[in-house]
């Protein structure tokens, strides 16, 4: 049960929808010989109750304290789930396989920083910015990545991270425009904003509500809206202060 809950935790903390988490855990419980499995999942908790063939009921709960978006990890957990359904592993090998998924290397920070620069520049140009605006957006996008990493090391919650990172990005943009590196601060900032908008979280919450998981959907929607407001407040506070 602990290994099965580890699988659910990896899915939920990586941005998977509630239906996927509950379906995966239910299938794994059936594969490992439980007579019945009931899974209740919300964005902050997983409760798993199983019944053994002898009629004994067992319950375990897993608290989820942080969520992010890592679709690569979701894919690896799904692949492991399909492998286990095809032929269950002994508990020791099961735990080892879960740890391999948990400890799989993420994309290097350098690659992620470069993608922040490229995406920010592309959106800035897409929304009407000049070549100088796109170049400035690329620099501010890298600064935004650094700000997010710094906030994560401070273990700040996601809403506060979004507010502080957006404020630092806006400050950097206004300073660079003031020094003549960019022309249109609004076109530069919109490229940065697109990096922070919780689009996947919003989509996942809507899917949860459509699938009937109303509580999880509303919780996810509330979190996405709060993050969006935090991003807007962070940018607006700097722009109002600096006359942008």
C-alpha positions as CSV (number, residue, x, y, z in Angstrom):
1,X,0.0,0.0,0.0
2,X,2.9,2.4,0.8
3,X,4.4,1.8,-2.7
4,X,1.0,2.3,-4.4
5,X,0.5,5.5,-2.5
6,X,4.0,6.6,-3.6
7,X,2.8,6.2,-7.2
8,X,-0.2,8.3,-6.5
9,X,1.8,11.0,-4.8
10,X,4.2,11.2,-7.7
11,X,1.3,11.6,-10.1
12,X,-0.5,14.2,-8.0
13,X,2.6,16.3,-7.2
14,X,3.5,16.3,-10.9
15,X,0.2,17.8,-12.1
16,X,-1.9,14.8,-13.0
17,X,-5.6,15.0,-12.8
18,X,-7.5,13.3,-10.0
19,X,-9.2,10.7,-12.2
20,X,-5.8,9.5,-13.4
21,X,-4.5,9.2,-9.8
22,X,-7.6,7.3,-8.6
23,X,-7.7,5.0,-11.6
24,X,-4.0,4.1,-11.4
25,X,-4.2,3.3,-7.7
26,X,-7.3,1.2,-8.1
27,X,-5.8,-0.8,-10.9
28,X,-2.6,-1.4,-8.9
29,X,-4.6,-2.6,-5.9
30,X,-6.4,-5.1,-8.0
31,X,-3.1,-6.3,-9.5
32,X,-1.7,-6.9,-6.1
33,X,-4.6,-9.1,-4.9
34,X,-6.8,-6.8,-2.9
35,X,-10.5,-7.7,-3.1
36,X,-11.6,-4.0,-3.1
37,X,-10.0,-0.6,-3.3
38,X,-11.6,2.8,-2.6
39,X,-9.5,5.9,-3.4
40,X,-10.4,9.4,-2.4
41,X,-8.1,12.2,-3.8
42,X,-8.1,15.9,-3.6
43,X,-5.3,18.3,-4.4
44,X,-3.8,18.1,-0.9
45,X,-4.5,14.5,0.2
46,X,-4.9,10.9,-0.9
47,X,-6.9,8.4,1.1
48,X,-6.6,4.7,0.2
49,X,-8.8,2.0,1.8
50,X,-8.5,-1.6,0.7
51,X,-10.1,-4.9,1.6
52,X,-8.1,-8.1,1.6
53,X,-9.6,-11.4,0.4
54,X,-10.0,-12.4,4.0
55,X,-12.2,-9.4,4.6
56,X,-9.7,-7.2,6.6
57,X,-9.9,-3.5,5.8
58,X,-6.8,-1.3,5.7
59,X,-6.5,2.4,5.3
60,X,-3.5,4.7,4.6
61,X,-3.5,8.5,4.0
62,X,-0.9,10.5,2.2
63,X,-0.6,14.3,2.7
64,X,0.3,16.3,-0.4
65,X,2.0,19.6,0.5
66,X,3.3,20.8,-2.9
67,X,2.3,20.5,-6.5
68,X,4.2,21.3,-9.7
69,X,4.0,20.5,-13.4
70,X,6.2,17.6,-14.6
71,X,4.5,15.8,-17.4
72,X,7.7,13.7,-18.0
73,X,7.4,12.3,-14.5
74,X,3.6,11.6,-15.1
75,X,4.5,9.7,-18.3
76,X,7.2,7.6,-16.4
77,X,4.7,6.7,-13.6
78,X,2.1,5.7,-16.3
79,X,4.7,3.5,-18.0
80,X,5.6,1.9,-14.7
81,X,1.9,1.4,-13.9
82,X,1.3,-0.4,-17.2
83,X,4.4,-2.5,-16.6
84,X,3.0,-3.6,-13.2
85,X,-0.4,-4.3,-14.6
86,X,1.2,-6.6,-17.2
87,X,3.2,-8.4,-14.5
88,X,3.4,-7.3,-10.8
89,X,6.9,-7.0,-9.3
90,X,7.8,-8.2,-5.8
91,X,7.5,-5.5,-3.1
92,X,11.3,-4.9,-3.0
93,X,11.6,-4.4,-6.7
94,X,8.4,-2.4,-6.8
95,X,9.8,0.1,-4.3
96,X,13.1,0.2,-6.2
97,X,11.2,1.0,-9.4
98,X,9.2,3.8,-7.7
99,X,12.4,5.3,-6.4
100,X,14.0,5.2,-9.8
101,X,11.1,7.2,-11.1
102,X,11.3,9.7,-8.2
103,X,15.0,10.2,-8.6
104,X,15.1,10.4,-12.4
105,X,17.1,13.4,-13.5
106,X,15.1,16.5,-14.5
107,X,16.0,18.9,-17.3
108,X,19.2,20.8,-16.5
109,X,18.8,24.3,-15.1
110,X,20.7,25.7,-18.1
111,X,18.3,24.1,-20.6
112,X,15.3,25.4,-18.6
113,X,16.8,28.9,-18.4
114,X,17.4,28.9,-22.1
115,X,13.8,27.9,-22.8
116,X,12.5,30.7,-20.5
117,X,14.5,33.1,-22.6
118,X,13.3,31.7,-26.0
119,X,9.6,31.5,-24.9
120,X,9.6,35.0,-23.4
121,X,11.2,36.5,-26.5
122,X,8.8,34.6,-28.8
123,X,5.7,35.8,-27.0
124,X,7.0,39.3,-26.9
125,X,7.5,39.4,-30.6
126,X,4.1,37.6,-31.2
127,X,2.3,40.3,-29.3
128,X,3.8,43.1,-31.4
129,X,7.2,43.8,-29.8
130,X,10.3,44.8,-31.7
131,X,13.5,42.9,-32.0
132,X,14.9,44.9,-29.2
133,X,11.9,44.1,-27.1
134,X,12.3,40.4,-27.8
135,X,16.0,40.5,-26.8
136,X,15.1,42.3,-23.6
137,X,12.3,39.8,-22.9
138,X,14.8,37.0,-23.3
139,X,17.1,38.5,-20.7
140,X,14.2,39.2,-18.3
141,X,12.9,35.7,-18.9
142,X,16.3,34.3,-17.6
143,X,16.1,36.6,-14.6
144,X,12.6,35.4,-14.0
145,X,13.8,31.8,-14.0
146,X,16.5,32.7,-11.5
147,X,14.0,34.5,-9.3
148,X,11.7,31.4,-9.3
149,X,14.6,29.1,-8.4
150,X,15.7,31.4,-5.5
151,X,12.1,31.5,-4.2
152,X,11.9,27.7,-4.3
153,X,15.1,27.4,-2.3
154,X,13.5,29.7,0.3
155,X,10.6,27.1,0.4
156,X,8.0,29.8,-0.2
157,X,4.5,28.7,-1.2
158,X,3.5,28.9,-4.9
159,X,1.4,32.0,-4.6
160,X,4.1,34.0,-2.9
161,X,6.7,32.7,-5.4
162,X,4.6,33.9,-8.3
163,X,4.1,37.4,-6.7
164,X,7.8,38.0,-5.9
165,X,9.1,36.6,-9.2
166,X,6.7,38.7,-11.2
167,X,7.6,41.8,-9.2
168,X,11.4,41.2,-9.8
169,X,10.8,40.5,-13.5
170,X,8.8,43.8,-13.8
171,X,11.5,45.7,-12.0
172,X,14.2,44.3,-14.3
173,X,12.1,45.1,-17.4
174,X,11.6,48.7,-16.3
175,X,15.3,49.2,-15.5
176,X,16.4,47.8,-18.8
177,X,13.9,50.0,-20.7
178,X,15.1,52.9,-18.7
179,X,18.6,52.2,-19.9
180,X,17.4,52.0,-23.5
181,X,17.7,48.2,-24.0
182,X,14.0,47.8,-24.8
183,X,11.3,50.1,-26.3
184,X,7.9,48.8,-25.2
185,X,7.7,47.6,-21.6
186,X,4.2,46.3,-22.0
187,X,5.3,44.0,-24.9
188,X,8.3,42.8,-22.9
189,X,6.3,42.1,-19.7
190,X,3.6,40.2,-21.5
191,X,6.3,37.8,-22.7
192,X,7.2,37.2,-19.1
193,X,3.6,36.9,-17.9
194,X,3.0,34.0,-20.3
195,X,5.7,32.0,-18.5
196,X,3.9,32.3,-15.2
197,X,0.2,31.9,-16.1
198,X,-1.0,28.6,-14.5
199,X,-2.7,27.3,-17.7
200,X,-2.1,23.6,-17.1
201,X,-3.4,23.8,-13.5
202,X,-6.5,25.6,-14.8
203,X,-7.1,23.1,-17.5
204,X,-6.6,20.2,-15.1
205,X,-9.1,21.7,-12.6
206,X,-11.7,22.0,-15.3
207,X,-11.1,18.4,-16.4
208,X,-11.5,17.3,-12.8
209,X,-14.9,19.0,-12.6
210,X,-16.0,17.6,-15.9
211,X,-15.1,14.1,-14.7
212,X,-17.2,14.6,-11.6
213,X,-14.4,15.4,-9.1
214,X,-16.0,18.7,-8.1
215,X,-14.1,19.3,-4.9
216,X,-10.7,18.7,-6.4
217,X,-11.7,20.8,-9.4
218,X,-12.8,23.7,-7.3
219,X,-9.7,23.6,-5.2
220,X,-7.5,23.5,-8.2
221,X,-9.4,26.3,-9.8
222,X,-9.1,28.5,-6.7
223,X,-5.4,27.9,-6.6
224,X,-5.0,28.8,-10.3
225,X,-7.0,32.0,-9.8
226,X,-5.0,33.0,-6.7
227,X,-1.7,32.5,-8.6
228,X,-3.0,34.6,-11.5
229,X,-4.0,37.3,-9.1
230,X,-0.6,37.1,-7.4
231,X,1.1,37.5,-10.8
232,X,-1.0,40.5,-11.6
233,X,-0.3,42.1,-8.2
234,X,3.4,41.6,-8.5
235,X,3.7,43.2,-11.9
236,X,1.2,46.0,-11.1
237,X,2.9,47.0,-7.9
238,X,6.2,47.6,-9.7
239,X,4.6,49.3,-12.7
240,X,2.5,51.7,-10.5
241,X,5.5,52.5,-8.4
242,X,7.7,53.2,-11.4
243,X,5.1,55.0,-13.5
244,X,4.7,52.1,-16.1
